[in-house]
Amino acid sequence: MQEIVQMLEREIDAKESAEVLVKPFSRSFYGYRFGLILREQEEGKNATEEILADAMPGSTLMFYGPWSHCNYES
């Protein structure tokens, strides 16, 4: 994984990298929800199971743990 990150950093000529901390948020405008929104746990799921967060609107970008690895799907 580290090799891929280094390759991508070279590709964009990155000068430095740093952690970015975010927390879930949600705002509504004209009936649409925007934000980094945690998905509600499905019934019967254990609270220690994976927590998912969607970048909204659109639900086309999802982030999930382990959070230290910056996992996402689009």
N, C-alpha and C positions, 0 to 999 in steps of 0.2 A: 504494500500500500504506500509506503513512504517513497518508493521509487516513482510511482505514478504521480504523487504530489510534486516531487522535485521536477519531473519532466514537464508538468503543467506550469509550474512556476517559471521554468526557463522559457517556455513557449510564450508567456505573456510578459516576460522580462520583469518579474516581480523583484522588488528591491528588499522588501522585508515582509514578514508574516507575523500575525499576532492573533490571539484568541479573540473571538467576538462573542460576547454574552448577550443573549436575548431571553425574553420571557414572553409567554403567551399573552396576546391581547386581542381585542375584538372591538370593532366599531361598525355601526350600521349607518348607511347613507342611502336614501331613496329605496329602502327595502332590501338592499344588498349588504351582506356581512363581509367585512374586510379584516384581515389580520392573520396572525399565527394562532390558530385555534386548535385546542386539544380536542381529540375525538372522544365522545362519550364512551365509557366502557360498556361492552355488550353484556346483557344479563347473563349471569352464571359465570362470568369470567373472574378470575382471581385478580385482586387489586395489584398484585406484584407482577402481573404479566405486562407485556410490552405496552408502553404509552405511545400513542401516535399523535402527531401534530400536523395539520394541513395549513399551507399558505393559501389564503382565500382572497378573492373569489376564485372559483373554478375547481378547487380540489384537484389540481393537476400536479402539485408539488407536495410531497409528504415527507416529513422528517420522523425518524424513529431511533431508538437506542440500539446499542450503547452510545450515549451522547458524546462520549470522548472520541468517537470515530467519525462524526459528522455524516451519518448515514442519511441518504435521501433517495427518493424515487420520483421520477417525473413521467 
